[in-house]
Amino acid sequence: MTEPGDLRNGLRPKIADEIEHIVDAFLHHPDGGKAITVVPANGGVDHMYAEGEILVREEYLDRVLEVIGHPNRQDIERSQPERIRRVIAGHVLLTLSEPHPSVAEALDLVDQRLGRGIATPNHVMTVSGDGDLTYCPATEPEEAYHDIEPFPSVSADGLGSGVLVYLADTGLLRDAADGHPWLEGVQVRDPAKDFDPPAPLQGNPPVIPPYTGHGTFVAGVLRCMAPAADIIVTNAFSIAGSTLEADLVPGLESAFRHGVDIFHLTIACPSRNDLPLIAFGDWLRRLSNSKGAVCVAAAGNSSRRRPTWPAAFPEVISVGALGSDWRGRASFSNYGPWVDVYAPGRDLINAYATGTYTCHVSPYDGQVRNFYGMAKWSGTSFATPIVSGLIAARISRTGENARQAAAALLAEARANAIPGVGPVLLPHG
């Protein structure tokens, strides 16, 4: 466990502000607090995970239990069945017992005896960033005039009809379509859980918590690209814009029953030893075996080459951000051969909450900003829905499935690659 007071010892101020907020939110969550361990590196965060839990490939579970000195599976399920939870077929979440090795000690033992990738931490996955230099969103929301139009603007062609996008984010603002006609018809999966925040904002003017409005902004950008697309927004990142891998994957798995065309994920997660997320990887294999659906994810905002997950999976369409001139890479965007395409991600304008927001990240911490239903925001979080929206628009225009439409658009992006940046897709191109 990382004590809150220890966080600032190895982190830059902006990163420490964000990480303290996330760690505190997990520790004091009303559904049961969890201690989060933060592994620092070079003034940033190497990775974060829930202490006391590991994800295990189920076929190796008995051998893992033996290696770390725990009873066998049969004995655990007889006496403490809650300690083993299925995450997805082939993977379980194991809660370590008392006394127990720490997660780091347990995984070192497993790596040495069984090999890497058999067991991993239950990583923190977050819209708030991938941990090194800056965070996603790359900026806190900035003020915009209440009657300003979205930027990029709403497409005039009305494409996207018949396409279903499953948007895993922070949920949807109540009455999001009020004053934002391009959001008309966007839905939540579960009205009891997926509004953002779950209860109406309080205060006069209302107080806007951190990360509130993120999912609505993302849905708004996507709808501007494909105004007729059907979008289901979920509050998958309800803990300070974050969740754990073991909690995200079951929700994605259950979404298959909706017949989703595009799974849109606004998360960036660095991992222990840069290894792929094992439970998420199995979900991706199931997606690859489905007929024509795709997954699109943000590359993250640490201005680095190091891969983040799930964007770095070959099966995922990973999106980096262009700067405000749409000709160069945004200074915050991650990059490298694992990033498939870049789209505008600096100073976008779209739907947001109405009320006051107090900045919580250096150098603006404590600054109060006033919002009237629109905001300016930057990050690969917001470049990504441009790509998802363009895929949705192409599907309805050509009759291709999502996988075919994405392949065609990526071919166009490579043909229009910018030297020193990479493949590029622009709105309404």
C-alpha positions in Angstrom: 0.0 0.0 0.0 1.2 3.5 -0.8 0.6 6.0 2.1 -0.9 9.3 0.7 1.9 11.3 2.4 4.6 9.2 0.6 3.3 10.0 -2.9 5.1 13.3 -3.2 8.5 11.9 -2.4 9.1 10.6 -5.9 6.5 12.4 -8.1 6.4 15.7 -9.9 3.8 18.0 -8.3 1.2 17.7 -11.1 1.4 13.9 -11.1 1.3 13.8 -7.3 -1.9 15.9 -7.2 -3.6 13.6 -9.6 -2.4 10.4 -8.0 -3.4 11.5 -4.5 -6.9 12.1 -5.8 -7.1 8.6 -7.3 -5.6 6.8 -4.3 -7.9 8.6 -1.9 -11.0 7.9 -4.0 -10.2 4.2 -4.0 -9.4 4.1 -0.3 -12.7 5.8 0.7 -15.0 4.4 -1.9 -18.5 3.7 -0.4 -18.7 0.2 -1.9 -15.6 -0.8 0.0 -12.2 0.8 0.2 -9.1 -0.6 -1.6 -5.5 0.2 -1.0 -3.7 1.2 -4.2 0.0 0.7 -4.5 1.8 3.3 -6.7 5.1 2.3 -8.2 7.1 5.5 -9.1 9.6 5.9 -11.9 11.5 9.0 -13.0 9.2 11.4 -11.3 6.1 9.8 -12.7 4.3 6.5 -12.2 5.4 3.2 -13.6 2.1 1.5 -12.8 -0.6 1.3 -10.1 -2.5 -1.7 -8.8 -4.8 -2.9 -6.0 -2.8 -4.3 -3.1 -3.7 -7.8 -2.0 -5.1 -9.0 -5.3 -3.6 -10.7 -8.4 -5.0 -11.8 -11.7 -4.1 -15.4 -12.5 -4.5 -17.6 -15.6 -6.9 -20.2 -14.3 -5.0 -23.2 -15.7 -2.1 -22.2 -13.5 -4.0 -21.3 -10.4 -3.0 -24.4 -8.3 0.6 -24.0 -9.2 0.5 -20.3 -8.3 -1.1 -21.1 -5.0 1.7 -23.6 -4.3 4.4 -21.1 -5.3 3.2 -18.4 -3.0 2.5 -20.8 -0.1 -1.3 -20.7 -0.1 -3.7 -23.6 0.4 -4.9 -25.3 -2.8 -8.0 -24.1 -4.7 -10.3 -26.7 -3.3 -9.5 -25.8 0.2 -9.9 -22.1 -0.4 -13.2 -22.5 -2.2 -14.5 -24.6 0.7 -13.5 -22.2 3.4 -13.2 -18.7 1.8 -14.9 -18.8 -1.6 -14.9 -15.1 -1.9 -11.1 -15.1 -2.4 -11.4 -16.5 -5.9 -13.5 -14.6 -8.4 -14.0 -15.3 -12.1 -13.2 -12.3 -14.2 -13.5 -13.8 -17.7 -13.3 -17.4 -19.0 -9.7 -18.5 -18.2 -8.8 -15.8 -15.7 -9.6 -15.4 -12.0 -8.9 -12.7 -9.4 -7.2 -14.1 -6.3 -7.3 -12.2 -3.1 -4.1 -13.0 -1.1 -4.6 -14.2 2.5 -3.2 -13.0 5.8 -0.4 -13.5 6.4 0.6 -13.2 2.8 3.4 -11.9 0.6 2.7 -8.5 -0.9 1.5 -8.4 -4.5 5.1 -7.5 -5.6 6.6 -10.4 -3.6 4.0 -12.9 -4.8 4.5 -11.9 -8.5 8.3 -12.1 -8.2 7.9 -15.6 -6.9 5.5 -16.6 -9.7 7.7 -15.0 -12.4 10.8 -16.9 -11.1 9.1 -20.3 -10.9 6.5 -20.2 -13.6 7.4 -17.4 -16.0 6.1 -13.9 -16.7 2.5 -13.4 -17.7 1.0 -16.2 -15.6 -0.1 -13.8 -12.9 -0.2 -10.0 -12.9 -1.4 -7.2 -10.7 -5.0 -6.0 -10.8 -3.9 -2.8 -12.6 -5.6 0.6 -12.1 -7.0 1.7 -15.5 -7.9 5.3 -15.8 -9.1 8.1 -18.0 -6.9 10.3 -15.9 -3.7 9.2 -17.5 -0.9 6.8 -17.9 1.4 8.1 -15.3 4.6 9.8 -16.5 4.6 13.4 -17.6 1.1 14.6 -18.1 -2.4 13.2 -17.6 -5.4 12.4 -19.7 -7.2 14.6 -20.1 -3.9 16.4 -20.8 -5.5 19.6 -19.4 -8.3 20.2 -16.9 -11.4 21.6 -18.6 -11.1 25.2 -19.8 -13.9 27.8 -19.9 -15.8 28.4 -23.2 -18.7 30.7 -24.1 -22.1 29.2 -23.3 -23.4 29.5 -26.9 -20.3 28.5 -28.7 -20.5 25.7 -31.4 -18.6 22.5 -31.0 -15.2 22.1 -32.6 -14.8 20.1 -34.7 -18.3 21.0 -35.8 -21.3 18.7 -36.3 -21.0 16.8 -39.6 -23.7 18.0 -42.1 -24.1 14.6 -43.7 -25.9 12.9 -40.8 -24.0 9.6 -41.1 -23.8 6.9 -38.6 -27.3 5.4 -38.8 -27.5 1.8 -37.7 -24.1 1.8 -36.0 -23.9 1.0 -32.3 -21.0 2.4 -30.2 -20.3 1.1 -26.7 -18.5 4.0 -24.9 -16.8 3.0 -21.6 -16.1 6.2 -19.9 -17.3 8.2 -16.9 -21.0 8.1 -17.8 -23.4 10.6 -19.3 -24.5 13.9 -17.7 -28.2 14.0 -16.9 -30.2 15.9 -19.5 -27.0 15.9 -21.6 -29.0 16.8 -24.8 -30.4 20.0 -23.3 -28.7 22.7 -25.3 -26.7 20.1 -27.1 -28.9 18.7 -30.0 -26.0 16.6 -31.4 -26.4 14.5 -28.2 -30.1 13.8 -28.7 -30.7 10.0 -28.3 -27.4 9.1 -26.7 -28.3 6.6 -23.9 -26.8 5.1 -20.8 -26.8 1.3 -20.3 -28.1 1.4 -16.7 -29.9 4.6 -15.4 -29.1 3.6 -11.8 -25.4 3.5 -12.4 -24.3 5.2 -15.6 -25.3 8.8 -15.1 -22.4 11.2 -14.4 -22.4 11.7 -11.5 -25.0 9.2 -10.2 -26.8 11.9 -8.2 -27.6 15.4 -9.6 -25.0 18.0 -9.1 -25.4 20.1 -5.9 -25.0 23.7 -5.1 -26.0 27.1 -6.6 -24.2 27.2 -9.0 -23.7 23.5 -9.1 -20.2 22.2 -8.1 -18.6 20.1 -10.8 -16.4 17.3 -9.4 -13.2 16.2 -11.2 -13.7 14.0 -14.3 -17.5 14.8 -14.3 -18.5 15.5 -17.9 -15.6 13.6 -19.5 -17.9 10.8 -20.9 -20.4 13.4 -22.2 -17.6 15.4 -23.9 -16.3 12.3 -25.6 -19.8 11.2 -26.7 -20.3 14.7 -28.1 -17.1 14.6 -30.2 -18.1 11.2 -31.5 -21.6 12.4 -32.4 -20.2 15.4 -34.2 -18.4 13.0 -36.6 -21.4 10.6 -36.9 -24.6 12.4 -35.8 -26.9 9.4 -36.4 -24.9 6.8 -34.5 -26.4 5.0 -31.6 -24.2 5.4 -28.5 -24.4 3.6 -25.1 -22.4 5.4 -22.5 -21.3 3.6 -19.3 -19.9 4.8 -16.1 -17.0 2.3 -16.2 -14.5 4.7 -14.5 -16.6 5.9 -11.5 -13.7 6.1 -9.0 -12.0 9.3 -9.8 -12.1 8.5 -13.5 -10.6 5.1 -12.8 -11.3 1.4 -12.3 -9.5 -1.9 -12.0 -8.9 -4.4 -14.8 -10.9 -7.1 -12.9 -13.9 -4.8 -12.7 -13.8 -3.4 -16.3 -13.5 -6.7 -18.2 -16.8 -8.4 -17.0 -18.7 -5.3 -18.2 -17.1 -5.4 -21.6 -17.8 -9.1 -21.9 -21.5 -8.6 -21.0 -21.8 -5.9 -23.7 -21.4 -8.5 -26.5 -25.1 -9.2 -26.2 -25.9 -5.7 -27.5 -24.4 -6.4 -30.9 -21.8 -3.6 -30.6 -20.0 -2.4 -33.7 -17.4 -0.2 -32.0 -16.1 -0.6 -28.5 -14.7 2.8 -27.5 -12.3 2.9 -24.5 -10.9 6.1 -23.0 -8.3 4.6 -20.8 -4.5 4.4 -20.7 -2.7 2.0 -18.4 1.0 1.3 -18.1 1.7 -2.2 -16.8 4.2 -4.0 -14.6 7.2 -4.9 -16.8 5.2 -3.5 -19.8 3.4 -6.9 -20.2 -0.1 -7.0 -21.8 -3.1 -7.0 -19.5 -4.0 -10.7 -19.3 -7.7 -10.6 -18.6 -8.3 -7.8 -21.1 -6.3 -9.8 -23.6 -8.7 -12.7 -23.4 -11.6 -10.3 -23.9 -9.9 -9.0 -27.0 -9.5 -12.6 -28.3 -13.2 -13.0 -28.0 -13.7 -9.7 -29.8 -11.4 -10.8 -32.6 -13.6 -14.0 -33.0 -16.8 -11.9 -33.3 -18.0 -10.8 -36.7 -16.6 -7.4 -37.7 -16.5 -5.4 -34.4 -13.5 -3.3 -33.4 -12.0 -1.7 -30.3 -10.6 1.8 -30.3 -8.6 3.2 -27.4 -6.6 6.3 -26.5 -2.8 6.1 -26.6 -2.4 8.3 -23.5 -0.7 11.6 -22.7 2.7 11.1 -21.3 4.6 12.3 -24.3 6.5 9.0 -24.4 7.2 6.0 -26.6 6.5 3.4 -23.8 3.4 1.3 -24.7 0.2 1.7 -22.7 -2.7 -0.7 -22.5 -5.1 -1.5 -24.0 -4.0 0.8 -26.9 -0.8 -1.2 -27.4 -2.6 -4.5 -28.2 -2.2 -5.2 -32.0 -6.0 -5.9 -32.2 -6.8 -2.4 -30.8 -6.9 0.8 -32.9 -4.7 3.1 -30.9 -5.2 6.9 -31.3 -2.7 9.6 -30.6 -3.3 13.4 -30.7 -2.4 16.1 -33.1 -1.7 19.6 -31.9 -3.9 22.7 -32.6 -2.5 23.1 -36.2 -3.4 19.5 -37.1 0.1 19.2 -38.6 2.2 18.2 -35.7 1.9 15.7 -32.8 0.5 17.3 -29.6 3.2 17.8 -27.1 1.4 15.5 -24.6 0.6 12.6 -26.9 2.2 9.2 -26.6 3.8 7.9 -29.8 5.7 5.1 -31.3 5.1 2.1 -33.7 2.2 0.9 -31.5 0.1 4.0 -32.2 -2.0 3.4 -35.3 -3.3 6.9 -36.1 -3.3 10.5 -35.0 -6.3 12.8 -34.9 -6.9 16.4 -33.6 -6.8 16.4 -29.8 -5.8 19.9 -28.7 -8.4 22.6 -27.7 -11.5 20.7 -28.8 -14.8 22.2 -27.8 -17.9 20.2 -26.8 -20.6 19.5 -24.3 -19.9 19.8 -20.6 -21.6 20.5 -17.3 -23.0 23.8 -16.1 -21.5 25.1 -12.8 -18.2 25.8 -11.1 -15.1 23.6 -11.3 -12.1 24.0 -9.0 -8.8 22.9 -10.5 -7.0 20.3 -8.5 -3.7 19.9 -10.5 -0.6 22.0 -10.4 -0.1 24.8 -11.5 -3.7 25.8 -11.5 -4.8 23.9 -8.3 -7.4 26.0 -6.4 -8.4 28.1 -9.5 -12.2 28.3 -9.9 -13.6 28.1 -13.4 -17.2 28.8 -14.5 -18.9 26.7 -17.1 -22.2 27.1 -19.0 -22.6 23.8 -20.7 -19.6 23.8 -23.0 -15.8 23.4 -22.4 -12.5 23.4 -24.2 -10.4 20.3 -23.5 -7.3 18.5 -24.7 -6.1 14.9 -24.6 -5.9 11.7 -26.6 -9.2 11.0 -24.9 -10.8 13.5 -27.3 -8.8 12.6 -30.4 -10.1 9.0 -30.0 -13.8 9.7 -30.6 -12.9 11.5 -33.8 -11.6 8.1 -35.1 -14.5 6.1 -33.7 -16.9 8.6 -35.2 -15.3 8.5 -38.6 -15.5 4.6 -38.6 -19.2 4.8 -37.7 -19.8 7.3 -40.5 -18.0 5.2 -43.0 -20.0 2.1 -42.0 -23.3 3.7 -42.7 -22.0 5.2 -46.0 -20.4 2.1 -47.5 -22.2 -0.9 -45.8 -18.9 -2.3 -44.6 -18.7 -3.7 -41.1 -16.6 -1.9 -38.5 -13.5 -4.0 -39.1 -13.6 -3.3 -42.8 -14.4 0.4 -42.4 -11.5 0.8 -39.9 -9.1 -1.0 -42.2 -10.0 1.3 -45.1 -9.7 4.5 -43.0 -6.3 3.4 -41.6 -5.1 2.8 -45.2 -6.2 6.4 -46.0 -4.4 7.6 -42.8 -1.2 5.9 -43.9 -1.5 7.4 -47.3 -1.8 10.9 -45.7 0.9 10.3 -43.1 2.7 13.4 -41.9 6.5 12.9 -41.7 7.7 12.8 -38.1 4.2 12.2 -36.9 2.5 9.2 -38.6 -0.8 8.2 -40.1 -3.4 11.0 -39.8 -7.2 11.2 -39.9 -9.0 14.5 -39.9 -12.6 15.3 -39.3 -15.0 15.4 -42.2 -12.1 14.5 -44.5 
